[in-house]
Amino acid sequence: MRSPAYKEWRAGVESVKGCLQPVRLVGKWEVRHLGTGDLIASRQGRVWASCGTRRAAICPTCADRYAADAWHLIHAGMSGGKGVPDTVARSTRLFVTLTAPSFGAVHNRPGKRPCSCGRWHPEGHPLLGSPLDPGTYDYTGAVLWQAHSGQLWHRFTIALRRAVAAAGGLTVRASGAHLRISYAKVAEYQRRGLVHFHAVIRADGPSGPDSTPPAWLTPDVLTDAVRTAASSVELDTARPDGTPLALQWGKQVDVKDITATDIDVTNDNDDGDQVVNDTRLAGYIAKYATKGTGATETGDRRIRSQAHIGLLRVSDHHRAMIQTAWDLGGLDQYTDLKLRHWAHMLGFRGHFLTKSRIYSTTFKNLRAERQAHQLRTALTDAGLPEDTDVLVANDWQILGIGYDTPEQLELATAIGDRIRTARQQARKDDGDGSR
């Protein structure tokens, strides 16, 4: 901190809001008038860029940015904005949670009542989610289910559209002239290391969110279709010895109607009568987009070798899932699953946040909005109209990634925490739910 270069270093940290894995660049950025070639704005020298990860365990600052984008994406699909008409708020909507099936009894019930093992487990106890009997737990089935969960979701969406069409006495092809089913979903790891999916499912008219769904497509009809689809989906695979394995959703399917009254989905009580608005619901869903497996203390990183597994700071249960994924990944019959590549994710290969095409905006569009804002600012500062045609040129080279010493990382962490705390407090004071 006494170094003459400290002020410049601190300015770099603050420019990326305390990112813990910044990319340090050297080069230049120029904006020139497309017609005349005149220089409008420029920057050259050394700059820092954020790492852009979505995982809070790796970089809380960049995870906050990702979660904010996720909030806008999800919220726009419920209340409008970002190119989605506000009339979408009146569409039939459900909040749905699909879970994994059981692969063996696990320790559960933190602090509410005794676990099946006869003991009480407080919240955060390391035994929670681990098998009562590791020797009989179906690790192979669990990892294979995890690896196919994205395909199961895809089949669920197909089955859902069929069930909705059948409820209206229509064929799937004919239903396109009457309605569209849209969704946005986020994957979240449970304590047992398996994902479940939270999703907002919305019924639209035939042209999407700007049209009204048919009157017969009520929340009750859509709820029945969701439960029918979830119970009917099945995907066939095989164990290493060739034994058939049918993969399905778990029996626990939670469906809440958020069309007229937004239910407090964070409330574990059975009454469910605490009302929340779309802002809080979108924030609740978006925060899971930044979570990792919860299996490590240092964030989720790819496994490079068998020896690497033995060095991980993980629970015995998660280590067993990683080891199972690694072992299955070495078998020819599972080559397409690339399980060794995804062993650090306990076999899960899907995206954490996905949506149907017409649900709302995209991450690409949200990032393009920020870039356009920066360009408009440069044009305004230069005294030019915002619609001026320009040529933007970037020429950068990487100097390094991250910090050079543990002391620098510690200081950057403290700076980032201060910035994030101040930003969160400001949003709380403003009543802004976009994180």
Buried (B, 14 or more C-beta within 10 A) or exposed (E): EEEEEEEEBBEBBBBBBBBBBBBBBEBEBBBBBEEEEEEBBEEEEEBBBBBBBBBBBBBBBBBBBBBBBBBBBBBBBBBBBBEBEEEBBEBBBBBBBBBBBBBBBBBBBBEEEEBEBEEEBEEEBEBBBBBBEEEEBBBBBBBBBBBBBBBBBBBBBEBBBBBBBBBBEBEEEEBEEBBBBBBBBBBBBBBBBBBBBBBBBBBBBBEBBEBBBBEEBBBEBBBBBBBBBBEBBEBEBEBEEEEEBEBBBBEEBEBBBBBEEBBBBEEEEEEEEEEBEBBBBBBBBBBBBBBBBBBBEEBBBEBEEEEBBEEBEBBEBBBBBBBBBBBBBEEEEBEEBEBBEBBBBBBBBBEBBBBBEBBBBBBEBBEEBEEEEEBBEBBEEBEBEEEBEBEBEEEBEEEEEBBEEEEEBEBBBEBBEEBBEEBEEEBEEEEBBBB
